[in-house]
Amino acid sequence: MEVYEFDKCLLDRLEESMSVLSWKDEVIPASQVRSEWSYYIELQIEPAGWQGLWKIPRVICEELCIRYPTVVFGYVEQVIFKDLKAIFIIQAVQDEDVHLPEKHEVFLEDLWPTKEQENSELNIERTADCVDRLRFFYTHVWMPWDNDNDDDLNWVEKHLETRIRFCYDLRKRTMKKTLAAHIRKLLTESKYLQQRREYLELGLTDEDEGDPEETMSKTEVTDLMRLHLRLAMIRNEIELLENPEMRRIFQEIKFPEEKYFIDNEQNDISSERKLGRIYFVMMPCTLDQQIYFMQIAKKSIPKDALVQHVPTLQEILSTCSKYDCIYLSPGRHTVKFLENMADCGRICGLTTDKEKVTSSSAYFTNENVSITSSDEESVLFVFERSFTIENVVLDCRNVQTGILVKSGTLRLRNCILIGNGKTSTQQGIICHKGTSVILDKCIVERFATGVTVLNEALLQLQNSNILSCKIGIDLNAHSKCHFDNSKIINSFNNAIYVSTVFKPQTIKTKYTILNNLKEWERYFDTIAPFHGECEFKGCKANVFVQNICNMLISRETLNVLRANGSPISKDHTANLEDAIKSY
């Protein structure tokens, strides 16, 4: 099932938005922008009857207690032009465990028209292009705080071109990588907070007959106030960063050049280059304790290596692009969302008793080294190069994703990833195409999905456990997973979820449940995506195998999955991975 996708340059996007919002000698305030778009789509889009995919937003997935991402197929019963929404009727749901109401009121930008339509008389290509224009505008140009703008100002003149150029500056990577990651994080967070705020306010308006203090609990009022305050903070920062000159100054202040190991007469630079850079982050403790931790680290540090003490882990990751190893003393180390991780770098916790790290109790005691996010970030760590983390508890309870591995090899040794166990959308580790993740004596616990392994990625579990997740491991058809003395325990839905092509005699079967890994050969002609031995305990289904032939997926994607190593362009592969991951 293929959908329309468009690749347009900056000038195309600017011209499209100007054609909708720019009128000669007319002032278009923020309050009129939505009306102008509604007039435009009423002329361009098919009013009813077209089919498409609904990519359910994260906030709705959380409220419906379903996994994220979730995509469903259906048709538009009616377009509500005034609100830029549609009445969407669900016809097919991929996951057997997902049970949704048939009719939904959804935003048009969340819909993706499919190329194949039951009604061939529809001008579906024009409809898809119109939805694409609307989606780009409300995803990348319109900000959650724009509705609060003064109507005396011309919104189009002040913001339109600036915002589109800002969007393409991020895409072209014309700014420092750490700053670009910071901006993307702020924009993603603002969209999510706005959706959350609208959902809470909708609950209040539904009960507008009563007293607001009675209809909303104290928790909801507190959450709403927190959302407003956080959005105000993000607004101030984004409006500053939209200006290229202010952005340059902000970058110099917020993300300065490296200030440690500066070339000077006191440093032996040749030794530094040969042996690498060693950093220490020591939490407040007694002098004897500090000496003790230094003695632990001394055993693995080269004799002539250069060592630098830094107050916080955040400071190292924000300002240093090169480091051999960062040693952390026991305690709680707080960081903000970062992508600036050094190639072949290492973070090592100076844990006094390694056995305490791999136990299932007392994760956050003062004897353990823990890393947590300072705010409700989207991701704790993003890796684009090879990296190693040892003896650390990664506290992912207030992030949407624990670790995102985009490229390279990530090694976790004696580590714990702990989620909140509440939301249906939280993911522990996501392995992108061609990456490798090695878990050695690790625990992944209390996520909606413990580990997601995308196309051609490799996951190795050595003496590791995945505990109390809804789905332990989500395997793509062309990914691999190696088990060595590992366990998946108490998975609420599936210990392992994998999709593949069934044998011809069972081609109409939707899914098959295996009790163990060895049963694969009995049901499937394809090579098993996993090797080794894995022990299952207390799981609803040990290995849940989905039949690709009965999935909501395009024929083109199906052919790619069936082929072995067929060449695909980078951009095309990314689109296919998103589709596969969504379904």
Buried (B, 14 or more C-beta within 10 A) or exposed (E): BBBBEEEBEBEEBBEBBBEBBBEEEEEBBBBBBBEBBBEBBEEBBBBBBBBBBBBBBBBBBBEBEBBBBBBBBBBBEBBBBEEBBBBBBBEEBBBEBBEBEEEBEBBBBBBBBBEEBEEEEBEBEEBBBBBBBBBBBBEBBBBBBBEEBEEEBBBBEEBBBBBBBBBBBBEEEEBBEBBBBBBBBBBBBBBBBBBBBEBBBEEBEEEEEEEEEEBBEEEBBEBBEBBEEBBEEBBEBBBEBBEEEEBEEBBEEBBEEEEBBEEEEEEEEEEBEEBBBBBBBBBEBEEEBBEBBBEBBEEEBEEEBBBEEBEEBBBBBBBBBBBBBBBBBBBBBBBBBBBBBBEBBBBBBBBBEBEBBBEEEEBBEEEBBBBBBEBBBBBBBBBBBBBBBBBBBBBBBBBBBBBBBBBBBBBBBBBBBBBBBEBBBBBBBBBBBBBBBBBBBBBBBBBBBBBBBBBBBBBBBBBBBBBBBBBBBBBBBBBBBBBBEBBBBBBBBBBBBBBBBBEEEEEEBEBBEBEEBEBBEEBBEBEBBBBBEBBBEEBBBBBBBBBBBBBBBBEEBBEBBBEEEEEBEEEEBBBBBBBBBBB
